[in-house]
């Protein structure tokens, strides 16, 4: 989260709505460890990373929906999931993300 602070401060000053995705669990091999975080603005701007790039596009889509609905969610991407393979998660594990609106 520390690497997100300057971006979050800037977006807060602008009144931009933001969702934050965090890796909360990892099964098997994964690109980032629990605690890794990524922030997504309502405009699609991104700071941080939860997967080193392999599922970021799918996470942005989920985060934008969280911004719209205001509903927190847990999402998972794993090697056996067609969606995860389609977006590039081929590391052999499953990552679990908690995505929530960021409350200033």
Secondary structure, 3 states (H helix, E strand, C coil): CHHHHHHHHHHHHHCCCEEEEEEEEEECCCCCCCCCEEEEECCCCEEECCCCCCCHHHHHHHHHHHHHHCCCEEEEEECCCHHHHHHCCCCCCEEEEEEEECCC
